[in-house]
Structures are given as structure tokens and as C-alpha cells.
Amino acid sequence: MEAAVHRFRAVYARVLEWMVGALMVILFVEVTVGVVFRSVGASLAWYDELASVLLAWLTFYGSALASAKRAHIGCPELVDKMPWPLRRRVSIGAQLVVIAFFLLLGGVGAWILPVLATDALVSLPAIPMSVVQSVIPISSALIVVAEATYLYDLFVGRSAPAAVAAGIALADGLH
């Protein structure tokens, strides 16, 4: 079962990488087109607003990717010094708090979508705000799934997990 969870997490992270990569390309193209049009004196009325939406989506979906790769910023030094049984309990508690927060955020995000259904973007009235704001419940659910896979590791793990390769690589790249 552990191997299946690890395979799922790897595929899940890969899918999120593709989503985030696609959003980055779309944002790049959209902003570039907007800059080109503005530089020739034919500004597009919608490109600023759409760029803001795309940047927000990139941030939320990027957070889900960071959760799947265990690459969020943290300060693990104190927890890492704890003996494994205590570290495991503290980590399980922290994971439960994170999951509870994103369940709450996703629930409130889903609850507000019908309220926003009658509003739309100012420059693109064909796009309802409920579509724009759907990123909140969707990314919250994606983060809960990612965090649940790590919680599973903590519940079944009999010893301390190996260092996360993505976190080590990221830290090495910052020196």
C-alpha cells in the first residue's frame, strides 16, 4: 500500500507540474501580447485584469504543487531534533491542523461561489466571478489530497522518513 501511495503522489505531483507549467505559459503569452499591444498604442482593455486572475491561479495551484512535493517553506530544525516518536506525533498534529484549515477554506470557497455567480470580471463580462474564484475550493481540495498522502506516511511509518529530495535540492540551489 505504501508503494501505491508513493506512486500516486509522484503522478499527482507530475499532473500539478503540468497544470502550473501551462498556467505559467498562458500568463507569459497573455502579458507579452498585452505589452506588445500597449507599445503600439492599442491597449487591450482586459489584459491587466486577466493577468491578475492568472497570477492568482498560478499562486494557488503552485501551492498545491508545493504541498505535493513537500516544498513549502518551513523551519524543521526544532522538530528534527525531537526523537522520532515525539516528532511523529507533532507532525501528525501539524498535518491535521493544515488539513482542517484547507477543508475550512475550501468549504467557505465553495459556499461563496453561488453568491458570486451574478458578478463578472469588469473587462470580460462573459467570465463570471464564480469561475475566477473557483480556484479557492479546487486548490484547497488539491492541497488536502497532497497533505493526506503525507499524513498516511506518518501514520504507517515506523521510523523517520528519508529527507525529501525536492526540499534538499531547493535548499542547495539557494546557497
ChimeraX attribute file (.defattr): number of C-alpha atoms within 10 A of each C-alpha:
attribute: neighborCount
match mode: 1-to-1
recipient: residues
	/A:1	7
	/A:2	12
	/A:3	8
	/A:4	9
	/A:5	14
	/A:6	14
	/A:7	12
	/A:8	14
	/A:9	19
	/A:10	14
	/A:11	13
	/A:12	17
	/A:13	19
	/A:14	15
	/A:15	13
	/A:16	21
	/A:17	19
	/A:18	12
	/A:19	15
	/A:20	21
	/A:21	14
	/A:22	13
	/A:23	19
	/A:24	16
	/A:25	11
	/A:26	14
	/A:27	21
	/A:28	14
	/A:29	13
	/A:30	16
	/A:31	16
	/A:32	13
	/A:33	15
	/A:34	19
	/A:35	17
	/A:36	13
	/A:37	14
	/A:38	13
	/A:39	10
	/A:40	8
	/A:41	9
	/A:42	11
	/A:43	15
	/A:44	14
	/A:45	13
	/A:46	14
	/A:47	20
	/A:48	16
	/A:49	14
	/A:50	18
	/A:51	18
	/A:52	12
	/A:53	17
	/A:54	19
	/A:55	15
	/A:56	16
	/A:57	22
	/A:58	20
	/A:59	16
	/A:60	21
	/A:61	24
	/A:62	20
	/A:63	20
	/A:64	27
	/A:65	26
	/A:66	20
	/A:67	21
	/A:68	27
	/A:69	23
	/A:70	17
	/A:71	18
	/A:72	13
	/A:73	8
	/A:74	7
	/A:75	8
	/A:76	8
	/A:77	8
	/A:78	8
	/A:79	14
	/A:80	13
	/A:81	10
	/A:82	12
	/A:83	10
	/A:84	15
	/A:85	12
	/A:86	13
	/A:87	17
	/A:88	22
	/A:89	13
	/A:90	14
	/A:91	16
	/A:92	18
	/A:93	13
	/A:94	13
	/A:95	18
	/A:96	16
	/A:97	12
	/A:98	16
	/A:99	21
	/A:100	13
	/A:101	14
	/A:102	22
	/A:103	17
	/A:104	14
	/A:105	17
	/A:106	23
	/A:107	15
	/A:108	13
	/A:109	20
	/A:110	18
	/A:111	12
	/A:112	15
	/A:113	19
	/A:114	12
	/A:115	11
	/A:116	15
	/A:117	14
	/A:118	10
	/A:119	14
	/A:120	16
	/A:121	17
	/A:122	13
	/A:123	14
	/A:124	13
	/A:125	11
	/A:126	10
	/A:127	14
	/A:128	17
	/A:129	19
	/A:130	20
	/A:131	13
	/A:132	18
	/A:133	19
	/A:134	16
	/A:135	21
	/A:136	22
	/A:137	23
	/A:138	17
	/A:139	22
	/A:140	24
	/A:141	19
	/A:142	23
	/A:143	25
	/A:144	23
	/A:145	18
	/A:146	23
	/A:147	23
	/A:148	18
	/A:149	17
	/A:150	20
	/A:151	20
	/A:152	13
	/A:153	17
	/A:154	19
	/A:155	11
	/A:156	10
	/A:157	12
	/A:158	11
	/A:159	10
	/A:160	14
	/A:161	11
	/A:162	6
	/A:163	8
	/A:164	11
	/A:165	12
	/A:166	13
	/A:167	16
	/A:168	11
	/A:169	11
	/A:170	11
	/A:171	11
	/A:172	9
	/A:173	8
	/A:174	6
	/A:175	5
